[in-house]
Amino acid sequence: MSARLDGNIILLEGQCRVEDAEPLLGWLQADSSRVVDLTDAEHLHAAVFQILMALRPPIREGEKDAFVHDWLIPILRVAKSSDTG
């Protein structure tokens, strides 16, 4: 599995597959203050990305994968800012 919980941080690493969506959802529902760390994420399955869009957790971004950094992180930022504004 590419998702793991380390204290208050949810680490998404490598190829995040559909199997990672359920634990991600559970961890975020249990504590909405948890930070999702995308530093080492190389791919996010659509189900994982949809959870991030819906629940809008704090994100720690990374630059390991250009697509995640250049396309997905900005979408998550916009979703987060439109939620608070």
Contacts in CASP RR format, 6 or more apart in sequence:
PFRMAT RR
TARGET T0000
AUTHOR 0000-0000-0000
METHOD contacts of the structure
MODEL  1
MSARLDGNIILLEGQCRVEDAEPLLGWLQADSSRVVDLTDAEHLHAAVFQ
ILMALRPPIREGEKDAFVHDWLIPILRVAKSSDTG
1 19 0 8 1.000
1 20 0 8 1.000
1 23 0 8 1.000
2 12 0 8 1.000
2 13 0 8 1.000
2 14 0 8 1.000
2 15 0 8 1.000
2 16 0 8 1.000
2 17 0 8 1.000
2 20 0 8 1.000
2 41 0 8 1.000
3 10 0 8 1.000
3 11 0 8 1.000
3 12 0 8 1.000
3 13 0 8 1.000
3 16 0 8 1.000
3 20 0 8 1.000
3 23 0 8 1.000
3 24 0 8 1.000
3 27 0 8 1.000
3 48 0 8 1.000
4 10 0 8 1.000
4 11 0 8 1.000
4 13 0 8 1.000
5 11 0 8 1.000
5 23 0 8 1.000
5 27 0 8 1.000
5 34 0 8 1.000
8 31 0 8 1.000
8 33 0 8 1.000
8 34 0 8 1.000
8 35 0 8 1.000
9 34 0 8 1.000
9 35 0 8 1.000
9 36 0 8 1.000
9 37 0 8 1.000
9 60 0 8 1.000
10 24 0 8 1.000
10 27 0 8 1.000
10 28 0 8 1.000
10 34 0 8 1.000
10 35 0 8 1.000
10 36 0 8 1.000
10 37 0 8 1.000
10 57 0 8 1.000
11 37 0 8 1.000
11 39 0 8 1.000
11 40 0 8 1.000
12 20 0 8 1.000
12 24 0 8 1.000
12 36 0 8 1.000
12 37 0 8 1.000
12 38 0 8 1.000
12 40 0 8 1.000
12 41 0 8 1.000
12 44 0 8 1.000
12 48 0 8 1.000
13 40 0 8 1.000
13 41 0 8 1.000
13 42 0 8 1.000
14 40 0 8 1.000
14 41 0 8 1.000
14 42 0 8 1.000
14 43 0 8 1.000
14 64 0 8 1.000
15 42 0 8 1.000
15 43 0 8 1.000
16 41 0 8 1.000
16 43 0 8 1.000
16 44 0 8 1.000
16 45 0 8 1.000
16 48 0 8 1.000
17 45 0 8 1.000
17 48 0 8 1.000
18 45 0 8 1.000
18 47 0 8 1.000
18 48 0 8 1.000
20 45 0 8 1.000
20 48 0 8 1.000
21 45 0 8 1.000
21 47 0 8 1.000
21 48 0 8 1.000
21 50 0 8 1.000
21 51 0 8 1.000
24 36 0 8 1.000
24 48 0 8 1.000
24 51 0 8 1.000
24 52 0 8 1.000
25 51 0 8 1.000
25 55 0 8 1.000
27 34 0 8 1.000
28 34 0 8 1.000
28 36 0 8 1.000
28 51 0 8 1.000
28 55 0 8 1.000
28 57 0 8 1.000
29 55 0 8 1.000
32 55 0 8 1.000
32 57 0 8 1.000
33 58 0 8 1.000
34 57 0 8 1.000
34 58 0 8 1.000
35 57 0 8 1.000
35 58 0 8 1.000
35 59 0 8 1.000
35 60 0 8 1.000
36 52 0 8 1.000
36 57 0 8 1.000
36 58 0 8 1.000
36 59 0 8 1.000
36 60 0 8 1.000
37 60 0 8 1.000
38 44 0 8 1.000
38 59 0 8 1.000
38 60 0 8 1.000
38 61 0 8 1.000
38 62 0 8 1.000
38 68 0 8 1.000
38 72 0 8 1.000
38 73 0 8 1.000
39 60 0 8 1.000
39 61 0 8 1.000
39 62 0 8 1.000
39 64 0 8 1.000
40 62 0 8 1.000
40 64 0 8 1.000
41 62 0 8 1.000
41 64 0 8 1.000
41 65 0 8 1.000
41 68 0 8 1.000
42 64 0 8 1.000
42 65 0 8 1.000
42 68 0 8 1.000
43 65 0 8 1.000
43 67 0 8 1.000
43 68 0 8 1.000
44 52 0 8 1.000
44 68 0 8 1.000
44 72 0 8 1.000
49 72 0 8 1.000
52 59 0 8 1.000
52 76 0 8 1.000
53 75 0 8 1.000
53 76 0 8 1.000
53 79 0 8 1.000
56 76 0 8 1.000
56 79 0 8 1.000
56 80 0 8 1.000
56 83 0 8 1.000
59 73 0 8 1.000
59 76 0 8 1.000
59 77 0 8 1.000
59 80 0 8 1.000
61 69 0 8 1.000
61 73 0 8 1.000
62 68 0 8 1.000
62 69 0 8 1.000
62 73 0 8 1.000
63 69 0 8 1.000
END
